[in-house]
Amino acid sequence: MSDSDASLRERAAKVVPGGMYGHLNAAIFGPGYPQFFLRGEGCRQWDADGREYVDLMCGWGPIILGHRHPAVERAVAAQQAAGDCLNGPGPVMVELAELMVDTIPSADWVMFSKNGTDATTQALMVARAATGRAKVLMAHGAYHGADPWCTPSPAGTTPNERADLIEFAYNDLASAEAAAAQAEGDVAAIIVTPFKHDSFEDQELADPEFARGVRALADRIGAALVIDDVRAGFRLDLRGSWEPFGVRPDLTAWSKALANGYAIAAVTGTDALRGPAQTLYSTGSFWFSAVPMAAAKATIETLRDIDGVSLMRRAGDRLRAGLDAQAASHGFTVRQTGPVQIPWLSFEADETLEKAMAWSAACLEEGVYLHPWHNWFLSAAHTDADVDRALQGTDAAFAKLRARFGAG
Ligand SMILES: *Cc1c(COP(=O)(O)O)cnc(C)c1O
């Protein structure tokens, strides 16, 4: 029997700053969130107190096939038995790069690293090496990682580290054009997420005209178009999230779902940027570990073979329809935004998040793990029965919310 969540928190408070930091700090989510977890299987997780949840966060994105997916675990075990961190990468690096170049039409080459922030930072380095320019256009409020140039909190950073960023408004092409004009010919890159997924705000799908417009703008000013597909990558479309719009980036940053929970990130790019990419000194002690590469290869192959995107969309449609019906029947006005595979629900007139937090706490009590102010993630492991089990919990949570707040 392991320690309880409460006692682990007490011990952590003495040896970890704040007891926990960063995006998995449960203290900032809302009431009722467990901090520590024991295990996961498929679309279920068990917290340190042994409570089971239907997992609607999927490790905050990385888990796309379900926890401990057999095909991924088999590939991991085989590579683990041979070695992980050797004096050079394994053959699997070439196999994975070939698979990604075959799968992603905008990719002629791949560079690997560990985290999404590595990939977004490296993509901007390639763009700067290619153009000899400094400025980067990014959407106001967009999350591109936690390095000093992009962390949402200024603590520990200097203004200089963000001095080359110029912001525009997502889905507002005129504001992107204005940002470009302000840079007076010094734009190295336009970095953009495939849809707007800022915390605390309703999500917003990209307007295809905006996507085509930023592509044309980047071409006109000779800047690289970088898609930050770290969050959405492989959930919307295996070929890249703007491929359905016919918009191909020069560079794409990948990470979260690339290896079903194993630590790897990648930048893919076009032939035109191969030379500049080659000039970078960009590396890390663990960037060439073979185990996560084996996991990534198995993940992409499995997603392709089972049509993982369709499975996630099916689960997402079922969840969205169920939640809409429940909210209406309990008399709540809610908004469900973003792609169904990366869903989120917010309550009408809930600026203080009082309802969102009470509802998500009630969902936890009912065995459903979701989030009051950050988008959720579905996986290919969420069957109809799992979604129905989640909906059973959310329905009971709406009933509790109604008992507390009345309808509205
Ligand atoms: C999570 C995320 C990142 C950063 O990835 P890390 O692995 O946390 O460094 C960058 N961009 C987007 C869109 C993300 O969602």
The ligand as an SDF file (V2000), in Angstrom:
LIG
                    3D

 15 15  0  0  0  0  0  0  0  0999 V2000
    2.3080   21.6110  -24.5000 C   0  0  0  0  0  0  0  0  0  0  0  0
    2.5600   22.5580  -25.6030 C   0  0  0  0  0  0  0  0  0  0  0  0
    3.8440   23.0540  -25.8760 C   0  0  0  0  0  0  0  0  0  0  0  0
    5.0200   22.7490  -24.9910 C   0  0  0  0  0  0  0  0  0  0  0  0
    5.2910   21.3750  -24.9370 O   0  0  0  0  0  0  0  0  0  0  0  0
    6.1350   20.8270  -23.6890 P   0  0  0  0  0  0  0  0  0  0  0  0
    6.3150   19.3840  -24.0000 O   0  0  0  0  0  0  0  0  0  0  0  0
    5.3110   21.0620  -22.4800 O   0  0  0  0  0  0  0  0  0  0  0  0
    7.4090   21.5780  -23.6520 O   0  0  0  0  0  0  0  0  0  0  0  0
    4.0190   23.8720  -26.9700 C   0  0  0  0  0  0  0  0  0  0  0  0
    2.9850   24.2060  -27.7500 N   0  0  0  0  0  0  0  0  0  0  0  0
    1.7340   23.7640  -27.5240 C   0  0  0  0  0  0  0  0  0  0  0  0
    0.6530   24.1530  -28.4590 C   0  0  0  0  0  0  0  0  0  0  0  0
    1.4750   22.9370  -26.4410 C   0  0  0  0  0  0  0  0  0  0  0  0
    0.2380   22.5140  -26.1980 O   0  0  0  0  0  0  0  0  0  0  0  0
  1  2  1  0
  2  3  1  0
  2 14  2  0
  3  4  1  0
  3 10  2  0
  4  5  1  0
  5  6  1  0
  6  7  2  0
  6  8  1  0
  6  9  1  0
 10 11  1  0
 11 12  2  0
 12 13  1  0
 12 14  1  0
 14 15  1  0
M  END
$$$$
